[in-house]
């Protein structure tokens, strides 16, 4: 243990070099002397423990969020892998897609006439279902909505 103030100053000067003037050696020596008091040490230890608890809680929350994200990503990847399965379309949908391939682009009224739907609304619903299932793409040109094969 360093006994006198001049020796303490010399040691601190060697350890801290340029920062010793910024920090103030006398202040450092006073702080070091206060650390000999057990009450001060116990207060500092208590504060350190409280900070550690807060830090651990933050890390725990972060880990929980990270786990949730990993779970969501894994589920998304599983869904994408399962979506690679081949789906067989109903015969009407298959005919509609073939019809659109022939024509290049169609609107609901063309599908209504070609497939004998009573109203263009029924044809629109069928076409929108194929858009949702990603077989067709919807393109708007003015007031008309056309459907093309993807």
SVG drawing of the C-alpha trace seen along z (x, -y; Angstrom):
<svg xmlns="http://www.w3.org/2000/svg" viewBox="-77 -19 84 50">
<polyline fill="none" stroke="black" stroke-width="0.4" points="0.0,0.0 1.3,-3.5 1.9,-5.5 2.4,-9.2 0.8,-11.6 3.9,-12.4 4.4,-8.7 0.7,-8.3 1.0,-11.3 4.1,-9.8 2.4,-6.5 -0.8,-8.0 1.3,-10.2 3.0,-7.2 -0.3,-5.3 -2.4,-8.1 0.2,-10.1 -1.5,-12.9 -4.9,-12.3 -3.6,-12.9 -3.9,-16.7 -7.4,-16.4 -8.7,-14.2 -6.9,-16.1 -4.6,-14.0 -5.7,-15.4 -9.3,-14.6 -8.3,-11.0 -6.3,-10.6 -9.3,-11.9 -11.6,-9.4 -9.2,-6.6 -9.1,-7.5 -12.9,-7.4 -12.8,-3.8 -11.2,-2.7 -14.6,-3.4 -16.7,-0.2 -19.9,-2.2 -18.9,-3.8 -17.9,-0.4 -21.2,1.2 -23.2,-1.7 -21.1,-1.4 -21.6,2.4 -25.3,2.0 -25.5,-0.5 -23.5,1.9 -25.8,4.8 -28.9,2.7 -27.4,1.7 -26.5,5.3 -30.2,6.3 -31.4,3.6 -28.9,4.6 -29.8,8.3 -33.5,7.4 -32.8,5.4 -30.7,8.3 -33.5,10.8 -36.1,8.6 -33.8,8.4 -33.3,12.1 -37.0,12.7 -37.6,10.3 -34.8,12.0 -36.3,15.4 -39.7,14.2 -38.1,12.8 -36.3,16.1 -39.6,18.0 -41.4,15.7 -38.6,15.9 -38.6,19.7 -42.4,19.9 -42.2,17.6 -39.5,19.7 -41.5,22.9 -44.6,21.3 -42.5,20.3 -41.0,23.9 -44.5,25.4 -45.8,23.0 -43.6,24.6 -46.1,27.5 -47.9,27.9 -51.5,26.9 -53.9,28.3 -56.4,25.7 -60.1,26.4 -60.9,27.0 -62.7,23.7 -59.7,21.8 -57.4,23.7 -59.5,22.8 -59.6,19.1 -55.8,19.0 -55.5,20.7 -58.0,18.2 -56.0,15.3 -52.8,16.8 -54.5,16.9 -55.8,13.3 -52.8,11.8 -55.0,9.7 -58.7,9.8 -61.2,8.0 -64.1,9.4 -66.6,8.8 -64.6,10.9 -64.4,13.7 -68.1,13.4 -69.0,13.8 -66.5,16.6 -67.5,18.7 -71.2,17.9 -71.2,16.1 -74.5,14.4 -72.8,11.2 -69.4,9.7 -69.2,9.6 -68.9,13.4 -66.2,13.3 -64.4,10.6 -64.5,12.6 -63.1,15.6 -60.3,13.5 -59.5,11.8 -59.2,15.1 -56.6,16.1 -54.8,12.8 -54.8,13.5 -53.4,17.0 -50.7,15.4 -51.7,17.0 -52.7,13.7 -51.6,10.1 -54.1,7.2 -53.3,4.2 -55.4,1.0 -55.6,-1.0 -57.9,-4.0 -61.3,-2.7 -60.7,0.8 -59.0,3.5 -57.2,6.1 -55.8,9.5 -52.6,11.1 -50.9,14.3 -47.9,14.1"/>
</svg>
